[in-house]
Amino acid sequence: MARDGNGQDFFVKFWGTRGSIACSGPDTIRYGGNTSCLEVMCGKRRLVFDGGTGLRKLGRVIAQEIFQNGPQEIDLFLTHTHLDHIIGLPFFVPFHLPGNNPRLWAGNLLPDRTLRGTLSEMMQAPLFPVPPETFRAKVEFRDFECGDTLHPADGITLRTAPLNHPNGACGYRIEFDGRSICYITDTEHYPDGKRDQTLIDLVRDTDIMIYDATYTEEEYPRFVGFGHSTWQEAVRVADEAGVKTLVLFHHEPTHDDEFMDDIAEQLEDARPGSHVAREGMILKP
């Protein structure tokens, strides 16, 4: 819940919670089948994180607001540019509405690669029928170094840090109105109980930590090097860093609702008050 009645509105809404590939169907209804996408509202300012398939539905909601009230400020931050985190970008309606000036941000890309160039390569034949030049909005592409501190608007600070993931990924700490939300997805823990001190420092004492919990510890040995973590490691990180509320995220595609219910029960026993992310869920620090 919000800190008190005097603070500005600050919340995160989940539009896509799944990792690796979208998996719609009757057995993923409760937790969702769309890939990574979050909406964070800081007062009246909207920040979007990742452009997975969940971005399409959010884009339609934002488009309706634009039709009713005119252009708005939109900042969309990517953790990295693997396909499950960017596949929704071509279908984000605000990119196709003239008069808008959305900003697309990414850090920690491979050497000699740019965000604009990466998206252009995805949106070309034979992979896609039209290039980014078809966007009717004036989309700004903003590359930054992972580890930078960003200030997308007055009163909003984004601290960033590199994550342990093939080709790199970027974690975010959103600070607003004396509270914080951390978004840590696509990261793999280190063996033998060693913690990533950079990650611990980024999430220390945060109000909400959204963390990559793709695997169980029983599954993890088969996927070492894939760049993802476990829900048990998420609990350990949260405890060590003094995180107030833990949220498991980036659910493995084969984990159906029944499997996720079981994880949710074990999570509540291990760290009461934690959550397993569901599409449509809204949390306030």
N, C-alpha and C positions, 0 to 999 in steps of 0.2 A: 504494500500500500504506500501511498504518498507519505512523505515525512510529516507534514502537518497541513493545515488549511491555508497557510500563508505562502507556501512554495508555488512556483510555477509548474504547470503540467509537464510531466516528464515520464515517458513510458516507451516500451518496446512492444511491437506487435509482430507476430510470426506469420509470414506469408509462404514460406517454404522451409521445411525442416529436414528434408531427406538429403542423403549424400550420394554422390557418384552418378546416379541416373534416376530419372523420375519413374515412379512405380504406382500408377493409379490403379484402383480396383477395389473390390468390396472388402479386402483384407487389410487395407491401409487407410480406411476412412477416418478413424479416430485421431491418428497422429499425423496423417497427411502423406501425400506422395510426391509433392512438388519439391524441387531442389532449392538450395539455399537462397533466402531473401528475407530481410528484416526491415521493418520501418521503425525509426526512432523519432519521436516527436519531442522537441526541446522548445517548450512554449508553443509558439506558432510556427516554428521553423522545422521542416521535415528533412531528415537525413535517411537515406536508403543504403543498406549494406548488402552487397552481392546481387547479381543479376541472373539467378537461376530461373527455373520455370515458374517459380512463385511470383516473379516480377510482373508477369503478364497481367494477372488479376489486379495487383496493386496499381499498375499503370492505368487500367480502366477506371478505377476509383479516382485517381488523380485527374484523369482526363475530364470526368464529370465535374469535378471542382473547377477546373480551368474553364469549361464551357459556361459554368454559372457565374464565376467570379473573376475570370481573366487570368493571365499568366501568373505563375508563382515561382518562388525560388526552389530549385531541386538540386540536391547534391547526392550523387550516387557513388559510394566507395566500394571498391572491389578488394577482397582479400588476396586474390590472385586470378589468373585468367585460364584455369582449367575449364573444360567445356561445361561441366555441370554448374559452374558459377557465372557463366556469361551467356548461356544459350537463350536466356530470356531477353537479352538486350535488343535484338532486332524487332521484338514484338512489344516493346515498351511504348505505349501510345504517345506520351508526351514528347518523345523524340520526333514524332511525325506531325506535331502541331506547330504551325508557324507562330512567331511572336514569343516563343519560349526560349530560354537560354540556360538549359540544364548543364550541370558540370559533372563529368565522369572522371573519377580519381582512381589511381592505382599506384602502388609502390612495389618495390622488390621484383620487378620484371627481370628477365634474363638480360645479360649484357647486349648492348646494341639493339634492343627491342623497345618499341614504344607502344603505348596503349592504343593509339590510333592505328598504328601499323598492324598490331595483333588483331584488332577487330576487323580491319579491312581484309586481312588474309582469311578470316573465318567467313566473312560475308562476300565471297566471290565464287564464281563457278570453279569446279562443279559442286561445291558444298552449299552454296546459297545463291538465289537468283538475282539479288540486287545488292549493291554496295552501300556503305554508310552515307555516301553522297546523296542518297534518296531521302535522308532525314530532312524534314522541312524546318525543324527547330534548329537554332544555332547551338549545336552541341560543342562544349569546350572539353578538350581532353587534357587532363592535368596529371602528369607523371611526378612522383615524388620519391625520395629515398626512404625506405622502410627504416624507422627509427626517428624520423622527423616528427615534430609537433605541429599540428595543423590547427588553424583557426578559421573554419568555414563561415562563421558569423559571430557577431558580438555576443559574448557570454558563453560561447561554446568552444571547448578545447578538445581536440582529438590527439591523444598520445598513441604512438604506433611502435611496434616492435616486430622483428622477424620471428617467424615460426619455423619449426623443423618439418619441412614438407618438400617432396621432390619438385624442383624448379623454383622453390621458395613460396612463401605466403606471408601475409601481414596481419598481425593482430591489432585490435583497436581498443582503446579506452576512451569512452565518451564522457566528458565531464560537463555538467550543467547544473546551475542552481545549488551548488554544494553537494551534489550527488553524482554517482557514476554508474555506467553500464559497460562491461567488457565483453567483447565479441572475439572469441578465440576458437576458430574452426580451422580444420586441416592442419593439424599439428600432431606429431608423434612423440611420445615420451621417450626418455632415455632409459637404457637397461640398468639393472642393479639398484633401482631406487634413486638414481641420480636425478635431481630436479634441474630444470632450465631456469637459472637464476634471473635471466632477463624477463622471462615470462612471469615468474613469481613477483618480481618488482612491478611489472605492469598491472597485475590484477590485485595487488595487495590492498586489503580492506575495502574492496569495491562492494557496492550494494548488490549488484547482479553480475554473475559471470556465466556467460553462455559458452559452453565448452564442447569440443569435438569428442564424442563418446561413441564412435562408430562401432567398436567391437566390445565383446566381453573379454575378460582375461583368459577364458578357456579358448576363445577363437583367435586371440591375438598372435600366438606363435606361428600360425599359418600365413600371417600377413605382415610380418616384420619388413620394414622398408617401404610399405605402401603409403606412409605418411599420415597415419591416423592413430587415435588413442582409444582408451577404454573408459567405461563409466566408473570403474573402480579407481583408475588413476585420476579422473576428474574429482572424485571425492577427496583424494589425498592432496591434490593441488589446492582445492578450496580450503581444506583444513589448515594446510601450512601457510597459506597467504591470508587467512582471516577473512575469507569471502563470506558475505552475509547470506546471499541466496544463490544456489547453484542451479543451472539449467542445462540438462543434457541435450545435445544437438547433433545434426549430421547423421541421422539414423541410417544404419546399413539397409540396403534395399530388400534383403531377404528377411528382415525382422518385421513380421506382420504385427497387427494390433495386439494379438494375444501374447506374442513374445515381448512387445514393449510394455504391456501391462505387468508382466512378470518383473521386468527391470524396474518399473516404477515402484513396485512393492518392495523390492530389495533396496532401492535407493532411499525410500522413506525410512526403512529400518536403519540404514547406514548413516544417513544425514537428514533427520526430520526437517520438513519445510522446503526441501528441494523439489524441482520439477523436471519432468520430461517434456520437451517442447512439443506442442501440437499446433497445427495450422489454425490461425485465428486467435490463439492465446494472446492475452495482453497482460503485461506485468509492469508494475510501477515500483521504483525503488523507494 
